[in-house]
């Protein structure tokens, strides 16, 4: 769903409609791939 909305808002008519209707601009999502690390930086895991 989010990918379809992202593609739609990337077109000229989609940008026009989303601005006129006051809809949010979606952020591109990072997808998992085998060659990429899961995190960009270090992970701090705290437990009590």
C-alpha positions, 0 to 999 in steps of 0.5 A, a space after each residue: 500500500 505505501 509503495 503504491 501511494 509513494 509512486 502515485 505522489 511522485 507523479 505530477 497529478 499525484 503531487 497536485 492532488 495530495 497538496 490540494 487534499 492536504 495529504 502527507 508526503 510519504 517517506 521512502 522506506 528502506 527495504 531489506 536486501 541480502 548485501 546491506 547491514 540491518 542497521 546503519 550504526 551501532 545498537 545500544 540495548 539496555 535492560 533493567 
